[in-house]
Amino acid sequence: MSNKIKRSYIREILDATDEDTISFAGGLPDKEFFPLNQLSKASKKVFKNADCLQYSKSQGIEGLREKIASIYTNKLGFKTSKEEILITTGSQQAFDIILKSLDSKQVIVESPSYIGALGAFKILGKEIKDFKKLSELEKLINSSNILYAISDYQNPSTNVYSNKKRKNIASILNKSNSTLIEDGAYCFLNFKNKVKTPISKLYENSYHLGSFSKIVAPGLRLGWVRAKAENIDNLLAAKESLDLHTSTFNQMLVEQYLKDNDLFEHITKINDAYSKKMEYMAKCFKKYIPSFKFKKPEGGMFIYGSFDVDSMLLAKEALKENIAFVPAEVFYLDEKSNEARFNFTNATYKEIKMGIKKLSSILDNYTKKINS
Ligand SMILES: Cc1ncc(COP(=O)(O)O)c(C=O)c1O
């Protein structure tokens, strides 16, 4: 049997693209909104203290953990203390750490699901089971497995769980005594700046993941886990075996940034801009590719819809012509799909128009080819 590990299809597309490619593939935020000046000012302050380049605590620096805990308490209505926060190197690292700290051999995911989580579960040899309806989840879940759920602006489907669905999932968890990993990577990216209470507030045996990637900048690689204090202890050994701790400098930088700036004013700006860009991409689809069926998202960074041709083959044709998007097959465990995910935050308005227009002629040529 080959030991070769399959890479993420999206990371491979990112490697295959160059400056001539119009990419709707990655989940990249709009770099126009990286708070460069504010971070630059914060970095000058941080550099006055040599501790910024020193080793630091595995759980993360206290000041930043306090700030994250207060976001939970004050913005998400979920009372949290700094003892319940562990800083991770991107929220991606949290999958590895959490799974290594638990005995569970099986993870349940909603279908389709985040490719980075599926990759992390596979590499750790976990058996993955998927569900579409809560009735299916109810049958699969038990006290020795784990549910992975993205409650807000799911990647890729863009779905958001209603408050009722959150309660239903919490009640299923309570009955089964399972473990919840709730991914909140996009939880603040609602176009109207509304947030919903995490399921984790309703179910104690949970790990809620958060990230500065989509609300400050992903290159800082700063994420976190919110969990019961006793579970945090179990995570530390796994974290230490990977990187001892997350970059001290980056943690101090973001702590300083949060002291000097109003993060939620910044998030409001991002949400306004993303809402407009999403509307523009939606308009381009309606004009140039009316056969692409989608529901406009209420937040997040993607438009997700369905072609009436094979989206995997179309994506391959498009990539030859320097247009990148993600065919949804890669988000499913074992299912053909004509769905596709388009990121609208990274490309400029001009690129969005050019890219969708060009994709329309690629689709026409492809349709003629398969019908001839
Ligand atoms: C749903 C979801 N979770 C987690 C991540 C990982 O983000 P990061 O490691 O940058 O915090 C991503 C990145 O795109 C994501 O879409």
The ligand as an SDF file (V2000), in Angstrom:
LIG
                    3D

 16 16  0  0  0  0  0  0  0  0999 V2000
  -14.1200   26.5110    7.8170 C   0  0  0  0  0  0  0  0  0  0  0  0
  -12.6780   26.8100    8.0240 C   0  0  0  0  0  0  0  0  0  0  0  0
  -12.0950   26.4300    9.1610 N   0  0  0  0  0  0  0  0  0  0  0  0
  -10.7910   26.6500    9.4060 C   0  0  0  0  0  0  0  0  0  0  0  0
   -9.9960   27.2960    8.4790 C   0  0  0  0  0  0  0  0  0  0  0  0
   -8.5410   27.4850    8.8000 C   0  0  0  0  0  0  0  0  0  0  0  0
   -8.2530   28.8230    8.9590 O   0  0  0  0  0  0  0  0  0  0  0  0
   -6.9340   29.3420    9.6960 P   0  0  0  0  0  0  0  0  0  0  0  0
   -6.0230   28.1900    9.9230 O   0  0  0  0  0  0  0  0  0  0  0  0
   -6.3440   30.3390    8.7650 O   0  0  0  0  0  0  0  0  0  0  0  0
   -7.3950   29.9380   10.9790 O   0  0  0  0  0  0  0  0  0  0  0  0
  -10.5570   27.7200    7.2640 C   0  0  0  0  0  0  0  0  0  0  0  0
   -9.7230   28.3700    6.2470 C   0  0  0  0  0  0  0  0  0  0  0  0
  -10.1240   28.6850    5.1560 O   0  0  0  0  0  0  0  0  0  0  0  0
  -11.9400   27.4760    7.0300 C   0  0  0  0  0  0  0  0  0  0  0  0
  -12.5300   27.8330    5.9040 O   0  0  0  0  0  0  0  0  0  0  0  0
  1  2  1  0
  2  3  1  0
  2 15  2  0
  3  4  2  0
  4  5  1  0
  5  6  1  0
  5 12  2  0
  6  7  1  0
  7  8  1  0
  8  9  2  0
  8 10  1  0
  8 11  1  0
 12 13  1  0
 12 15  1  0
 13 14  2  0
 15 16  1  0
M  END
$$$$
